[in-house]
Amino acid sequence: MLVAAAGRFEMNQLIEASITRVEPGREVGGWGIAYCYGNRLESTRSIHPCNSDPDFRKLGELRTDMAMICPDNPARVSTREVQPFTRRETGRTWAFYHHGDIVDPGQLDIGSRLPDSASPSERYFLYLMGRLELQSPVESVTGALDELSTEKKGLSFCLMNSEVLVAASWFSGDRQDTGGSARNERALWLGQGEFVRFITGQPLYSIPEITWEQLPNRSVLAMNRTRRELP
């Protein structure tokens, strides 16, 4: 699960919304967060379930204008495998979340970069970092995803540093829910308010005055960070 926000928002809303998304009684893995603090990108990862970890609720005290939270990682993973992954590249610290399944990690050419874990999602992160162009993030990411034409499942992701947030909703379109609409579980959602935008795996209807829409397949968007007066 992903909750990313840019603009004017209250962290406590994101923390509470994240916890309520965790199904009662289900085994949950660790949580991770990356957020902007001045000109830096800070991050924290934990192997403890977010719904029972007091440190997760303390994140509601943070004041930031751009953040990425991953509250529901797969169970029984090490800290190295908890998303968001972070890496120092091109003089900046980057954070990355992948939403979906990588069918063939071997097709992801990462050059001389070395991953910190065996996670296919981290290898995907390094693949994208090798192709991302800061001056044209949407075009370069779209080209990188087009190269993976044989990928059969989900490639949706969120990537951010202290200046920009890039998100891609990219999936095979072979999975739908049973609610009567074509909602693919590998798609991402865009939530928009007057001074804030969200990228999530599911709509956060508990946050007021936000309009939600599922991003269409093969869509990439970039949000430049705009410093705002924080609540």
Secondary structure, 3 states (H helix, E strand, C coil): CCEEEEECCCHHHHHHHHHHHCCCCCCCCCEEEEEEECCEEEEEEECCCHHHCHHHHHHHHCCCCEEEEECCCCCCCCHHHCCCEEEEECCEEEEEEEECCCCCHHHCCCCCCCCCCCCHHHHHHHHHHCCCCCCCHHHHHHHHHHCCCCCCCCCEEEEECCCEEEEEECCCCCCCCCCCCCCCCCCCEEEECCCEEEEECCCCCCCCCCEEEECCCCEEEEEECCCCCCC
